[in-house]
Amino acid sequence: MNGAAITTAAARRRWLPWLGALLGLVALAWVLQGFDFARFRSILAGADLRLLALVPLAILAEQIVRAWKWRQLLYPLRPIGVTYLFGTIMAGYLLAMLIPFGFGTVARSWLVARRERLKLVSVLATVALDRLTDGIVFACLVALALLSVVFDDPTGGVRAGLVWGGAGSFALFATVLLALVAYRRGALRADGRIAAWVARLPKRFVPAVQRTATAFAEGIAWPRETWRGVGIVLASAAIKLIAATHFLWAGLAIGVLLEPAQYLFMVVFLGFLIILGHFIRFIGSFVIGGVFALGLFGVRAEPALAMVLIVETTSLLSVAAVGALSLWAQGVALGELRDARGQGVGQGG
């Protein structure tokens, strides 16, 4: 890549966040047309604190279920306690907020690998399985949500987007999962294709690449016990259903009650929007998408914004509190985590 191309790429990276912020502000102004700030303030002031307290409890419950699920995926490598994994997941979320671009995933994997003396890439492989099973279950829930919910969509664009998004996601995640299974079989065989490809590299790179490839394959291990495998799938569904209750409690606290399937639709819709916002650097996708989705069900902008902000703020505070406590308890410094991100994956341990 020549100097001019590097300069252009750097300028694009510098302007992309500003463009995302501008688009976010325009979209927020659009979904908040006719917004009454006095009514919004009154809604927040009159919120039921007892019901609001259930929002962080639901957020923590969701992550405890995720920790239990991760324990089952890690079990072929080593049995690890749910409480520790819960704290590590929250620490990963906190670090992802502070240092984006996948740092949280590497950080939580490194924390487990460091404590349990496992190979980092093996633990990363279990996180990949966690994400893929989540993705497949999520794609199935898209179909359930669309079949269960009726909303105002004159052009059919929202429904069509979710249909194609769900179908595409299922195909993608299922394909990647099958590819990982095939990769494991090949990487663990001395005469397999992976070993043959690695052997073609310059000799000084072969041992390190082979160790990394084998360690990653070792982490792609589905539990042998049937109940653990079933539990992983059910946990993925439970995570999404618990996530839907975040909006249930936030809405009840301010006097808004939706149909049960509409809460599931919220999770599905926001899931796609957050992923899209991440790739195009669209600022405020959760808030904008939440207000828009609630508007499809007749919720006015003021209570809709109140619900979304309650969920988002509570989530951020929960992650900050529990994540920071977990890092403190483990005596981990950010410098160690940066070193793990830069060196650990490449070294395969």
Secondary structure as GFF3:
##gff-version 3
##sequence-region A 1 349
A	DSSP	alpha_helix	3	31	.	.	.	ID=ss1
A	DSSP	alpha_helix	37	45	.	.	.	ID=ss2
A	DSSP	alpha_helix	49	52	.	.	.	ID=ss3
A	DSSP	alpha_helix	54	74	.	.	.	ID=ss4
A	DSSP	alpha_helix	82	98	.	.	.	ID=ss5
A	DSSP	alpha_helix	103	116	.	.	.	ID=ss6
A	DSSP	alpha_helix	120	148	.	.	.	ID=ss7
A	DSSP	alpha_helix	157	187	.	.	.	ID=ss8
A	DSSP	alpha_helix	193	199	.	.	.	ID=ss9
A	DSSP	alpha_helix	206	219	.	.	.	ID=ss10
A	DSSP	alpha_helix	226	253	.	.	.	ID=ss11
A	DSSP	alpha_helix	260	280	.	.	.	ID=ss12
A	DSSP	alpha_helix	285	296	.	.	.	ID=ss13
A	DSSP	alpha_helix	301	330	.	.	.	ID=ss14
A	DSSP	alpha_helix	334	339	.	.	.	ID=ss15
A	DSSP	pi_helix	340	344	.	.	.	ID=ss16
A	DSSP	alpha_helix	345	347	.	.	.	ID=ss17
###
